[in-house]
Amino acid sequence: MQSSIRQILPVMRLSVSMCRTITSTSAVLNKEANLDPIQKLYLDKVRAYASKSKSSGGMIDPNPQILKEIEQETSKLNRMYGGGDMTQFPDFNFKEVNFEEK
């Protein structure tokens, strides 16, 4: 009895593994078909936002108040941290320390 169980167990493990693989593969291949209406609406909005963002090259439909706040925050950061281009990552230059000098 135990020997027959030992022979069946690897087959059962393989069967469970194959079942999981087939299930996950079918879910991936049928993305749109498996969505409920709320998920589909959300994905449609995200895709629309992405296409608008690519076409505008920046913010989508910015109003004057938002643009004013961004300008105020940028000027505040320039005052606090000494200016420079706040849209670029800073360039760090470290000097090599000579520990052998007296």
Number of C-alpha atoms within 10 A of each C-alpha: 5 7 7 8 9 10 10 11 11 11 11 11 11 11 12 12 12 12 12 12 12 12 11 11 11 12 14 11 10 10 10 12 9 13 13 9 9 9 12 15 12 11 14 12 12 12 12 11 13 12 11 15 14 11 10 10 8 10 11 13 9 9 9 9 9 10 11 11 11 12 12 12 11 16 14 13 14 14 11 9 10 9 12 11 10 12 7 7 7 9 6 6 6 6 6 6 7 7 6 5 5 4
